[in-house]
Amino acid sequence: MNVIDSLTELNFEVLSKEEKREMLIQIRDEIDSIDDSLAELLNYRAAKYEILSTLKQQLHLNNYSPQREKEIIERIGNSNKSNLSSKDLMQIFERIIDVSRAIQKRVRNKN
C-alpha cells in the first residue's frame, strides 16, 4: 500500500474535530510545498524550452512539432499511475505544451 492509498483509506470518522483541523492544516502545507516544487520544475522546463527554441532557430527548424507533442502526450498518458485519470493528466500536459509553444514564439521574436 502506498502513501496515497493509506490516506484515501483513512477512517475520518474516528478522528476528533481537532485532529481533522490539524490534518487539514498539514495537508494544505504539504500541497503548498508541492505547488512550490511544481512551479520550480515548470520554470526549469521553460528555461529548457528557451534553449530549445534558440537551437531550433539556428538549425532552421520549425518551432511547432506536432509529432513530438503527440509523443509527449502519449508517453505521459501511458505512464500514468496516479489518482488523476490519464485524460486529466494529458490535458494538463497539453496546456504545458501550449505555454511552451508560446515561450518558443517569444524567444524567436526576440531574436
Stockholm file with secondary structure:
# STOCKHOLM 1.0

chainA/1-111         MNVIDSLTELNFEVLSKEEKREMLIQIRDEIDSIDDSLAELLNYRAAKYEILSTLKQQLHLNNYSPQREKEIIERIGNSNKSNLSSKDLMQIFERIIDVSRAIQKRVRNKN
#=GR chainA/1-111 SS CCHHHHHHTCCGGGSCHHHHHHHHHHHHHHHHHHHHHHHHHHHHHHHHHHHHHHHHHHTTCCSCCHHHHHHHHHHHHHTCCSSSCHHHHHHHHHHHHHHHHHHHHHHHHHC
#=GC SS_cons         CCHHHHHHTCCGGGSCHHHHHHHHHHHHHHHHHHHHHHHHHHHHHHHHHHHHHHHHHHTTCCSCCHHHHHHHHHHHHHTCCSSSCHHHHHHHHHHHHHHHHHHHHHHHHHC
//
